[in-house]
């Protein structure tokens, strides 16, 4: 069976199932969306925030990209997709929480560690290399201490990427202001594909701890 045919079968199950059982919710969503939470997650097909957090339609405003990264605030010309989504969520939807969710076995973090894609032309790995180049500054200390391969090094890189994205979030003036006023809370977490557990970041200790 073609992959698209499988998607269409899933669509028919959706129409017969969730669409009917949650029809009142979908009717409400015709009036607009009002999520209270934004999640920045990886594009990895194994890590779906709506599944992990078991939420319904309209509850999460979501951005997904390679390695769940947030670039720093900048005014340079260009297509700032993540920044535009952040601006929309914080300034217009007025979400009260922004969550950065990294994950285990992240290919983007692994590539940042090994630098296998450095020097590749756009379309052949260059776009990915440029994007994960945001991790270069935090990569070297990890590589020196834990190497560039293996579970320990990769997990440290994944954790460090979450911390970096939180730091970059705070370079946005609107986010700094709303966090300082108590209107907005920033959180970091990490989903382990290996054991299905969510690890929350304590920013005071900079440690991740598993939810029981």
C-alpha positions as CSV (number, residue, x, y, z in Angstrom):
1,X,0.0,0.0,0.0
2,X,1.3,3.5,-0.9
3,X,2.1,5.7,2.1
4,X,-0.4,8.3,1.0
5,X,-3.1,5.7,0.9
6,X,-2.4,4.9,4.5
7,X,-2.8,8.6,5.4
8,X,-6.1,8.7,3.6
9,X,-7.2,5.6,5.6
10,X,-6.2,7.4,8.7
11,X,-8.2,10.4,7.6
12,X,-11.3,8.2,7.3
13,X,-10.8,6.8,10.8
14,X,-10.4,10.4,12.0
15,X,-13.7,11.4,10.4
16,X,-15.5,8.4,11.8
17,X,-13.9,8.7,15.3
18,X,-12.4,11.8,16.8
19,X,-14.2,14.2,14.5
20,X,-17.5,12.8,15.7
21,X,-16.7,12.3,19.3
22,X,-15.1,15.8,19.6
23,X,-17.4,17.5,17.3
24,X,-18.4,20.1,19.9
25,X,-14.8,21.0,20.3
26,X,-14.3,21.4,16.6
27,X,-17.3,23.6,16.5
28,X,-15.8,25.9,19.1
29,X,-12.5,26.1,17.2
30,X,-14.3,27.6,14.2
31,X,-14.5,30.7,16.3
32,X,-10.7,30.8,16.6
33,X,-7.9,29.3,18.7
34,X,-6.8,30.2,22.2
35,X,-4.1,27.8,23.3
36,X,-2.3,28.7,26.5
37,X,0.8,26.7,25.7
38,X,3.4,26.9,22.9
39,X,5.7,23.9,22.4
40,X,8.9,24.0,20.4
41,X,9.8,20.5,19.5
42,X,11.8,18.5,17.0
43,X,10.5,17.5,13.6
44,X,11.5,13.9,14.4
45,X,8.6,11.6,13.5
46,X,8.9,9.7,16.8
47,X,8.3,12.7,19.0
48,X,4.7,14.1,18.7
49,X,3.9,16.6,21.5
50,X,0.2,16.1,21.2
51,X,0.6,12.4,21.7
52,X,3.1,12.7,24.5
53,X,1.0,15.3,26.4
54,X,-2.3,13.6,25.4
55,X,-4.0,16.9,24.4
56,X,-6.9,17.6,22.1
57,X,-7.2,20.0,19.1
58,X,-6.6,23.6,19.9
59,X,-4.7,23.1,23.1
60,X,-1.1,23.5,21.9
61,X,0.4,26.0,19.5
62,X,3.4,24.2,18.1
63,X,6.6,24.8,16.1
64,X,8.7,21.8,15.1
65,X,12.1,22.0,13.5
66,X,15.4,20.1,13.4
67,X,16.6,19.6,17.0
68,X,13.9,21.9,18.5
69,X,16.1,25.0,18.2
70,X,15.3,28.6,18.9
71,X,17.5,31.1,17.2
72,X,18.4,34.3,19.0
73,X,16.5,37.5,18.4
74,X,17.9,39.4,15.4
75,X,16.7,42.2,13.1
76,X,18.6,41.0,10.0
77,X,16.5,40.6,6.8
78,X,15.4,37.0,6.1
79,X,12.6,34.5,6.6
80,X,12.5,34.1,10.4
81,X,10.1,31.3,10.7
82,X,10.6,30.3,14.4
83,X,10.8,34.0,15.4
84,X,7.5,34.7,13.6
85,X,5.8,31.8,15.3
86,X,7.1,33.0,18.7
87,X,5.9,36.5,18.1
88,X,2.5,35.3,17.0
89,X,2.1,33.0,20.1
90,X,3.4,35.5,22.7
91,X,2.0,38.8,21.3
92,X,-1.2,37.8,19.6
93,X,-2.3,34.5,21.2
94,X,-0.8,35.5,24.5
95,X,0.2,32.1,25.6
96,X,1.2,31.8,29.2
97,X,3.8,29.1,28.8
98,X,6.5,28.3,26.2
99,X,8.1,24.8,26.4
100,X,11.2,23.7,24.6
101,X,11.1,19.9,24.3
102,X,14.3,18.1,23.2
103,X,14.4,14.4,22.8
104,X,16.6,11.3,22.9
105,X,18.3,9.9,19.8
106,X,18.1,13.4,18.1
107,X,19.7,13.2,14.7
108,X,20.3,17.0,14.6
109,X,22.2,17.0,17.9
110,X,24.2,14.0,16.8
111,X,25.1,15.8,13.5
112,X,26.2,18.9,15.5
113,X,28.5,16.7,17.6
114,X,30.1,14.8,14.7
115,X,30.0,17.8,12.3
116,X,29.5,15.3,9.4
117,X,27.5,17.8,7.4
118,X,29.9,20.7,7.7
119,X,30.9,22.0,4.3
120,X,28.0,20.3,2.5
121,X,26.2,22.4,-0.2
122,X,22.6,23.5,0.4
123,X,20.2,20.7,-0.7
124,X,22.8,18.1,0.2
125,X,23.0,18.7,3.9
126,X,24.1,22.4,3.9
127,X,20.8,23.7,5.1
128,X,20.9,21.3,8.1
129,X,24.5,22.2,8.8
130,X,23.8,25.9,8.9
131,X,20.8,25.4,11.2
132,X,22.5,23.2,13.7
133,X,25.5,25.6,13.6
134,X,23.7,27.3,16.4
135,X,25.0,24.5,18.6
136,X,28.7,25.1,17.7
137,X,29.3,27.2,20.8
138,X,28.1,24.5,23.2
139,X,29.5,21.6,21.2
140,X,33.2,21.9,22.0
141,X,33.1,21.6,25.8
142,X,30.9,18.5,25.4
143,X,33.2,17.0,22.8
144,X,36.2,17.6,25.0
145,X,34.7,16.0,28.0
146,X,32.5,13.2,26.6
147,X,33.7,12.7,23.0
148,X,31.6,13.1,19.8
149,X,29.7,9.7,19.8
150,X,28.0,7.5,22.2
151,X,24.9,7.8,24.4
152,X,26.5,10.0,27.1
153,X,27.8,12.6,24.6
154,X,24.5,12.7,22.6
155,X,22.4,13.1,25.8
156,X,24.6,15.9,27.0
157,X,24.2,17.6,23.6
158,X,20.5,17.2,23.7
159,X,20.2,18.7,27.2
160,X,22.6,21.5,26.2
161,X,20.4,22.3,23.1
162,X,17.4,22.8,25.3
163,X,19.3,25.1,27.7
164,X,20.6,27.1,24.7
165,X,17.1,27.5,23.2
166,X,15.8,28.8,26.5
167,X,18.7,31.3,26.6
168,X,17.9,32.4,23.1
169,X,14.2,32.8,23.9
170,X,15.2,35.3,26.5
171,X,17.0,37.4,23.9
172,X,13.5,38.4,22.6
173,X,12.4,41.6,24.3
174,X,8.8,40.7,24.4
175,X,9.6,37.4,26.1
176,X,11.9,39.0,28.6
177,X,9.3,41.5,29.5
178,X,6.5,39.0,29.9
179,X,8.6,36.6,31.9
180,X,9.7,39.4,34.2
181,X,6.1,40.5,34.8
182,X,4.9,36.9,35.4
183,X,2.7,36.8,32.3
184,X,4.9,34.1,30.7
185,X,6.7,31.0,32.0
186,X,9.5,29.3,30.1
187,X,10.2,25.6,30.6
188,X,12.6,23.0,29.2
189,X,12.1,19.3,29.0
190,X,13.5,16.2,27.2
191,X,11.6,13.1,26.0
192,X,13.4,9.9,26.1
193,X,12.4,7.7,23.2
194,X,14.1,4.7,24.8
195,X,11.9,4.6,27.9
196,X,9.0,6.9,27.1
197,X,9.8,9.2,30.0
198,X,9.7,13.0,30.2
199,X,12.6,14.7,32.0
200,X,12.0,18.3,33.2
201,X,14.8,20.9,33.5
202,X,15.4,22.7,36.8
203,X,17.0,25.9,35.6
204,X,18.5,26.6,39.0
205,X,20.5,23.4,39.1
206,X,20.6,23.0,35.3
207,X,19.7,19.3,35.8
208,X,17.0,17.2,34.1
209,X,14.9,14.9,36.3
210,X,12.4,12.3,35.2
211,X,8.7,12.6,36.0
212,X,7.5,9.6,38.0
